Amino acid sequence: MQADFAVIGGGVVGLSIAHGLLKQGKTVVCIDGTDSDFRASRGNFGLVWIQSKGIGHAPYAAWTQKAVRRYRGFVDQLKADTGIEVSYQQTGGYEYFVDDAALQARAASFEQLKQDLGGDYPYEVFDRDRIKHEEPAVGPLVCGATFYPEDGHINPLQLLHALAHACVDLGFVHLTGRKVVGATQGDAGFSLTLDNQQTVRAERVVVAAGLGAKVLGPMFGFRGLVMPQRGQVLVTEKLPKLVNRPSLTVRQVNEGAIQIGDSKEDVGYDDSETVPTTASIAARAIKVIPALKSARLVRTWAALRVMSPDGLPIYQKSTQCPGAALVTCHSGISLAAAHSELLSGWLLDQPTAPDLAYFSEDRF
Ligand SMILES: Cc1cc2nc3c(=O)[nH]c(=O)nc-3n(C[C@H](O)[C@H](O)[C@H](O)COP(=O)(O)OP(=O)(O)OC[C@H]3O[C@@H](n4cnc5c(N)ncnc54)[C@H](O)[C@@H]3O)c2cc1C
């Protein structure tokens, strides 16, 4: 099998990239591991989010804005191409605060970021009266919230489904349940060995394997600097409308269930749920929305985030193996539109490609 590109990893990052390359007329084969792999794309919180990303790193905030500002057009096109509804709602979103000093500190960091972005950061700070007016269900402990009007949420599994569907319609070869275990490079490009001894040949390779990049990256001259961070998420029964807009704490999906998120735990490659953490996530949510106290939980899960040492994405082309690129990030849902619509230009060295030098692996 010979393709222009082999994309290793078929999570939201790999599929978004494959989608963009296929739209540019390239042939793409995607090799995607097994269900026993860690798969953040199937365990995330579904926010399409700008707020708080890039504090102290304005280029990351700007890149996230660029991605989210393309989202409506991106998902509308996916719907037109596949008929799949991904339930994207760009209502604006909050971070709630129960401590006024913490709210003021966050507002100060947003003000600095706004200056760093030349004034383009349209956040607001809602005091207690304003947030109570917007979200009548908030409890007495909430002293205010930051609000960012371009934030929103999506059904992340439907996004994955729509991307896979769109890619197949564009002629994509999807090898699921297969892992890349070896690679060599010759005059004709890369030769990838799969775990069933099958060989896939491609002129170029994109490593988009999430946590799998730790092992795969060095095969292509990258440093494999990804590490896991566990997040646990809770889901309630379907409820009547309780919250109007999503936040980092709670979001009500269009079918009515409330998702409550999420922890940040450094526990290595352990993606099990734990009662103490789910209890503390629930307690935090009840502080914000007291009515959740009587809601029944129907499901909890844990998944591992794909983190770089500074939490920012890595976009790196290999100098050791020209033609190989590494893409990894911890906000693959929020960045999906940019990964589909802009990264192909970067991978193909087109003059209009975004400048991603800030996100090089060399920064570490
Ligand atoms: C709890 C939690 C909450 C989150 N919330 C949000 C959110 O609200 N908004 C947001 O934007 N992001 C969120 N994220 C992050 C987001 O889910 C990830 O950034 C994104 O899913 C990463 O996608 P990926 O494709 O890089 O990795 P993955 O989804 O992990 O996919 C990697 C794929 O590579 C495959 N693979 C690995 N090794 C090999 C190999 N050797 N050969 C072939 N295939 C291989 C695996 O099988 C897997 O399918 C959250 C993550 C978590 C865990």
Ligand as a Chemical Component Dictionary entry (heavy atoms), coordinates in Angstrom:
data_LIG
# 
_chem_comp.id                   LIG 
_chem_comp.type                 NON-POLYMER 
_chem_comp.pdbx_formal_charge   0 
_chem_comp.three_letter_code    LIG 
# 
loop_
_chem_comp_atom.comp_id 
_chem_comp_atom.atom_id 
_chem_comp_atom.alt_atom_id 
_chem_comp_atom.type_symbol 
_chem_comp_atom.charge 
_chem_comp_atom.model_Cartn_x 
_chem_comp_atom.model_Cartn_y 
_chem_comp_atom.model_Cartn_z 
_chem_comp_atom.pdbx_ordinal 
LIG C1  C1  C 0 -10.821 14.174 30.830 1  
LIG C2  C2  C 0 -10.451 14.944 29.592 2  
LIG C3  C3  C 0 -11.144 16.096 29.280 3  
LIG C4  C4  C 0 -10.823 16.808 28.121 4  
LIG N1  N1  N 0 -11.586 17.886 27.788 5  
LIG C5  C5  C 0 -11.335 18.536 26.634 6  
LIG C6  C6  C 0 -12.175 19.601 26.235 7  
LIG O1  O1  O 0 -13.167 19.921 26.895 8  
LIG N2  N2  N 0 -11.861 20.264 25.092 9  
LIG C7  C7  C 0 -10.763 19.936 24.324 10 
LIG O2  O2  O 0 -10.506 20.607 23.321 11 
LIG N3  N3  N 0 -9.969  18.909 24.677 12 
LIG C8  C8  C 0 -10.237 18.196 25.806 13 
LIG N4  N4  N 0 -9.460  17.142 26.158 14 
LIG C9  C9  C 0 -8.292  16.821 25.329 15 
LIG C10 C10 C 0 -8.628  16.074 24.062 16 
LIG O3  O3  O 0 -9.464  14.987 24.338 17 
LIG C11 C11 C 0 -7.309  15.627 23.439 18 
LIG O4  O4  O 0 -6.503  16.756 23.137 19 
LIG C12 C12 C 0 -7.488  14.865 22.159 20 
LIG O5  O5  O 0 -8.449  13.862 22.292 21 
LIG C13 C13 C 0 -6.169  14.257 21.740 22 
LIG O6  O6  O 0 -6.421  13.535 20.563 23 
LIG P1  P1  P 0 -5.321  12.638 19.900 24 
LIG O7  O7  O 0 -5.893  12.204 18.614 25 
LIG O8  O8  O 0 -4.011  13.342 19.921 26 
LIG O9  O9  O 0 -5.110  11.425 20.905 27 
LIG P2  P2  P 0 -5.977  10.114 21.176 28 
LIG O10 O10 O 0 -7.417  10.385 21.174 29 
LIG O11 O11 O 0 -5.401  9.509  22.412 30 
LIG O12 O12 O 0 -5.681  9.215  19.920 31 
LIG C14 C14 C 0 -4.417  8.651  19.683 32 
LIG C15 C15 C 0 -4.631  7.450  18.798 33 
LIG O13 O13 O 0 -3.364  6.950  18.411 34 
LIG C16 C16 C 0 -3.442  5.541  18.393 35 
LIG N5  N5  N 0 -2.093  4.998  18.530 36 
LIG C17 C17 C 0 -1.259  5.095  19.568 37 
LIG N6  N6  N 0 -0.096  4.445  19.317 38 
LIG C18 C18 C 0 -0.216  3.940  18.054 39 
LIG C19 C19 C 0 0.630   3.171  17.210 40 
LIG N7  N7  N 0 1.843   2.761  17.612 41 
LIG N8  N8  N 0 0.174   2.829  15.986 42 
LIG C20 C20 C 0 -1.057  3.207  15.547 43 
LIG N9  N9  N 0 -1.900  3.948  16.320 44 
LIG C21 C21 C 0 -1.485  4.297  17.548 45 
LIG C22 C22 C 0 -4.375  5.188  19.546 46 
LIG O14 O14 O 0 -4.980  3.922  19.347 47 
LIG C23 C23 C 0 -5.367  6.328  19.511 48 
LIG O15 O15 O 0 -6.538  6.011  18.788 49 
LIG C24 C24 C 0 -9.756  16.388 27.293 50 
LIG C25 C25 C 0 -9.069  15.215 27.611 51 
LIG C26 C26 C 0 -9.414  14.487 28.733 52 
LIG C27 C27 C 0 -8.682  13.230 29.026 53 
# 
loop_
_chem_comp_bond.comp_id 
_chem_comp_bond.atom_id_1 
_chem_comp_bond.atom_id_2 
_chem_comp_bond.value_order 
_chem_comp_bond.pdbx_ordinal 
LIG C1  C2  SING 1  
LIG C2  C3  SING 2  
LIG C2  C26 DOUB 3  
LIG C3  C4  DOUB 4  
LIG C4  N1  SING 5  
LIG C4  C24 SING 6  
LIG N1  C5  DOUB 7  
LIG C5  C6  SING 8  
LIG C5  C8  SING 9  
LIG C6  O1  DOUB 10 
LIG C6  N2  SING 11 
LIG N2  C7  SING 12 
LIG C7  O2  DOUB 13 
LIG C7  N3  SING 14 
LIG N3  C8  DOUB 15 
LIG C8  N4  SING 16 
LIG N4  C9  SING 17 
LIG N4  C24 SING 18 
LIG C9  C10 SING 19 
LIG C10 O3  SING 20 
LIG C10 C11 SING 21 
LIG C11 O4  SING 22 
LIG C11 C12 SING 23 
LIG C12 O5  SING 24 
LIG C12 C13 SING 25 
LIG C13 O6  SING 26 
LIG O6  P1  SING 27 
LIG P1  O7  DOUB 28 
LIG P1  O8  SING 29 
LIG P1  O9  SING 30 
LIG O9  P2  SING 31 
LIG P2  O10 DOUB 32 
LIG P2  O11 SING 33 
LIG P2  O12 SING 34 
LIG O12 C14 SING 35 
LIG C14 C15 SING 36 
LIG C15 O13 SING 37 
LIG C15 C23 SING 38 
LIG O13 C16 SING 39 
LIG C16 N5  SING 40 
LIG C16 C22 SING 41 
LIG N5  C17 SING 42 
LIG N5  C21 SING 43 
LIG C17 N6  DOUB 44 
LIG N6  C18 SING 45 
LIG C18 C19 SING 46 
LIG C18 C21 DOUB 47 
LIG C19 N7  SING 48 
LIG C19 N8  DOUB 49 
LIG N8  C20 SING 50 
LIG C20 N9  DOUB 51 
LIG N9  C21 SING 52 
LIG C22 O14 SING 53 
LIG C22 C23 SING 54 
LIG C23 O15 SING 55 
LIG C24 C25 DOUB 56 
LIG C25 C26 SING 57 
LIG C26 C27 SING 58 
# 
